[in-house]
Amino acid sequence: MEHIVIIGNGISGVTAARHIRKNSHKKITIVSAESEYFFSRTALMYVYMGHLKFEHTQPYENWFWKKNNIQLKHGFVEAIHTDSNEITFEDGGRLSYDTLIIATGSKPNKFGWPGQDLEGVLGMYHKQDLEQLEVLAPNNTVCNRAVIVGGGLIGIELAEMLRSRKIPVTFLVRESSFWNGVLPAQESEMLNAHIEEHHIDLRLNTNLKEIKADENGRVTSIIIEETGEEIQCNVVGLTAGVAPNIDFIKTSRIAIGRGVKVNRFLETTIKNIYAIGDCAEQEEAIGQRRNIEAVWYTGRMMGETVAQTICGKKTAYKPGHWFNSAKFLDIEYQTYGWVFSEKNKKENEAYFQWKHPEEQKCITISFDKNTQEFLGINTFGIRLRHEIFDTWLTEKKSISKVLEYLADANFDPEFYKVHEPEIVAKFNLENNTNIHPKKKSWKRIFSKS
């Protein structure tokens, strides 16, 4: 019987295992050094904040794996031996495979900072990070201040976690505005203000120089590169992005770049080995997507895709239109299609922006200034329907049609405030148009046409 070995029990690896099992009776083994059972990585913050217990982050009961004949092996993979179709473990153990799927995810970036490996320095990517944080920062008595280095999504989540236990936080962001490499200025500046409103000490244009320790090797402070200022702290969170977790692959014949090189079928350069999720690097980018995408839903899609191929139905990975969502403290964020920061904006793109005069709500809509084709939308504080924007992007709707039927895309409950009339009125005023926004129609929303 063919033996499928999957290294990594995150969303990519587990999805692949589930779909292989749905379509075959192949032997399946999932290997992980992080945890025995699959859990939702995005839910870790809510465990620390007291909203969940860790067992609540496990979507499947522990009996699920035995019932579905999926073997689980706890161990740290040291190397892949492609000639003998084996993997070896740190403890000396070996495991043979017929087909191998690499789904090892990401690890936090480190840039050679002095002190970056001290006790008290952590990321917020793994179950072990959560366990370490509970020891290092159980309350504001044990931890009198934390410093977070890096202004991405994980950094803002870690800041929210620590503030939930009233631990003071200093947030070092090397850019001139939070996440301004991704967001237009209006949105980035709104987030700057929102972060500071939550009593987070936001330091823009600021880099870490050094992490200092006491005589026991524990973090005591950090030094800022630009000014030499020393900030006393007990915990340093390194959240300056992630890199594929592939160190153990470097001794193999599998081609790697920043990640494991794969083609559209998620095949590596070795015929019986695949790579999926955060560790996979497309040899050629798909449209405007990045070659490596550390995103939950793309990992799930890759797991489903590779399972089809392994079960005899060769299937190319087609992620479709870009979308994503996140939460910045109290503000929900969604994006569909492409809206870039000002420095990455294409020559043919125009942006229409609206911001609520009092509340933390805004949108940016990108469109082609020559053809008027709708290209993408960012929304903060207003929930929108994924299916509708996916359809509009596929059908290449015009900006005027999107604004005319914008109410249909609004996902908020019936009695929430709606803002479509003032959004459209602003567009009409700025562009000398006469668009009349339609009221929401459930018939239109759910029509198969």
Secondary structure as UniProt FT lines:
FT   STRAND          3..7
FT   HELIX           11..23
FT   STRAND          27..32
FT   HELIX           41..43
FT   HELIX           44..48
FT   TURN            49..50
FT   HELIX           54..57
FT   HELIX           63..67
FT   TURN            68..69
FT   STRAND          70..74
FT   STRAND          77..81
FT   TURN            82..85
FT   STRAND          86..89
FT   TURN            90..91
FT   STRAND          94..96
FT   STRAND          99..102
FT   STRAND          106..108
FT   TURN            114..117
FT   STRAND          121..122
FT   HELIX           127..136
FT   TURN            140..142
FT   STRAND          146..149
FT   HELIX           153..164
FT   TURN            165..166
FT   STRAND          169..172
FT   TURN            178..182
FT   HELIX           185..197
FT   TURN            198..199
FT   STRAND          201..203
FT   STRAND          208..213
FT   TURN            215..216
FT   STRAND          218..224
FT   TURN            225..227
FT   STRAND          230..232
FT   STRAND          235..238
FT   STRAND          242..244
FT   HELIX           247..249
FT   TURN            250..251
FT   STRAND          260..262
FT   TURN            264..265
FT   TURN            271..272
FT   STRAND          273..275
FT   HELIX           277..279
FT   STRAND          280..282
FT   TURN            287..288
FT   HELIX           296..310
FT   TURN            311..312
FT   STRAND          323..328
FT   TURN            329..330
FT   STRAND          331..337
FT   HELIX           342..344
FT   TURN            347..348
FT   STRAND          349..355
FT   STRAND          362..368
FT   TURN            369..371
FT   STRAND          373..380
FT   HELIX           386..394
FT   TURN            395..396
FT   HELIX           399..404
FT   HELIX           406..409
FT   TURN            414..415
FT   HELIX           420..431
FT   HELIX           442..446
//
